Amino acid sequence: MSGRIVIVGTGIAGATAAKTLRREGYAGEIVLVGDEPDLPYRRPAVSKELLAGTGSFDRTVLEPVKFWVDNRIDLRPAFGVESVDTDRATVRLGTGEVLGYDSLLLATGARARAIDTASTRVHTLRTRADIAALQAAITAGGSLLIIGGGLIGCEVAATVRGLGARVTLLNAGPALMDRVVPAVVSDLMRRTHEEHGVVVVNDVLTTQLVDAGDGVTATAADGRTWSAAAALVAVGSVPETALAEAAGIAVNDGIVIDQHYRTSAAGVFAAGDATTGFHPLRGEFERGQHWNSAMTAGAAAALSILGHPATPAEVPWGWTDQHGVSMQFAGWLHPHDELIVDGDLDGKDFLAVALRDRRPVGAVALRRPRELRAIRPLIAAGEPWQSAEPVAAH
């Protein structure tokens, strides 16, 4: 198979797609275009070792320059794509150059969701470019307000406390990370944060962030206020769909894709955080927002471009590191699920399996990554749970 495949987005989905195409024997041109000036890198490091300053950027790079050259992947960081013309099968780069394509993959990712504020002391954290300003604010002021108790908010709280700054974490929900872990694990992680000096306040609807003297003040709907030298907004992400929308491609909380990662436009595929698709294991549309899901999607989209059968849907999974605690999670958990815990919660060594109608739907593990991997096929199979015995590691 020859021709030219253009991939828009140098994140893990786009980079994995390019690598997969070559590995599967595609002999044509591959052009990998991105907005960021860097080589493709491991984005999870942004909220951890890169923010902490404990790891070099070079160690987060997915592949060195030589890899892309040797594999004849035309990597163009910092170029960006201005527009897509699906009728002519072309893309216009930020440089003005127009490239034709035989297939186009949109892996445009997502951006951090922002809060409307005029304060220059309010930050978001999504890419390497966001790190320096946040580090400077923390170093200069010694304190940070974090708006949002999801994965990024909690990871940054742990990282910043490790740097010695004072941290207050304001969470809109009743429990930390409640979209990916059950209540007992949320409570465990809240206590872990508090043991390390993080002030955690749940059920806070932040309505305003404004400059106040030499810092920033957050105001809640009930009138309570909290202040710090700077603030980080970590309230989720927004899919980057503007390019697709302008091209007339169907969008609904993400670029709409089918099981083959095809969009509504002929010859145009999409993968990663920018997309939404029907997940047969869940029975509804969802937008994947985890590193592993984007990597899997990039590989699957590449195979679809090459005409392979649809890749079976997988159970999403992810991980997080906070205060030296490494946690893995998988599936889809709900606060009302029945929970079977094997191990020691307080000792932070356990596997918790969530059951719904006696079927496993999700799991969380601390210090048991093999058992977490073993439960994923059982979640995918959807078979009734036979006992309360722990899951065997494979």
Order of alpha helices (4+ residues) and beta strands (2+ residues): beta-alpha-beta-alpha-alpha-beta-beta-beta-beta-beta-beta-beta-alpha-beta-alpha-beta-alpha-beta-beta-beta-beta-beta-beta-alpha-beta-beta-beta-beta-alpha-beta-beta-beta-beta-beta-alpha
